[in-house]
């Protein structure tokens, strides 16, 4: 199984959760974890991830925050299994509120500056329906200080989204500090989904 970890906004390929996932999977020779850098305009990220998915077999996605948004769009396109961690549902709205017009363009890294046109790009990428939601697990924590967990809970539980499996915990935070404890469960979910997809 090839697991692609999609990090969140203002994170990197060296994200803590990505490294925890890779370290755990070192003991499983049949599972490889890919940690791409997503600090790029939205369409470029989607194109980059599409090329990666198309070159790999038995792909599964794990996406956190903005990475959860991208994972949702990629799952809808490729029908690969995914686990989402406190995903951003409408990141373009969040960023417009967070930065407002006066703070855009916003320098994220040396190689990427977020601007208003890219927020519109995100909005156009967003899907309203996800097929094969038996392959989708959403992990939420009510203590998320960055995103309102109810937005993701409502979106991924809604009929138009396909009614994915949603697990909501009391407390916690946006980074999901107990992520390491969840790794065996999410890997089992993804492995079973990949196996069923193959069958």
ABEGO torsion letter per residue (X at the ends): XBBBBBBBBGBBAABAAAAAAAAAAAABAABBBBBBBABBBAAAAAAAAAAAAAABBGBBBBBBEAAAAAAAAAAAAAGBBBBBBGBBABAAAAAAAAAEAAAOBBBABAABBBBAAAAAAAAAABBABBBGAAABBBBBBAABAABBAAAAAAAAABAAAGGBBBBBBBEEBAAGAAAAAAAAAAAAAAAAAAAAAAX
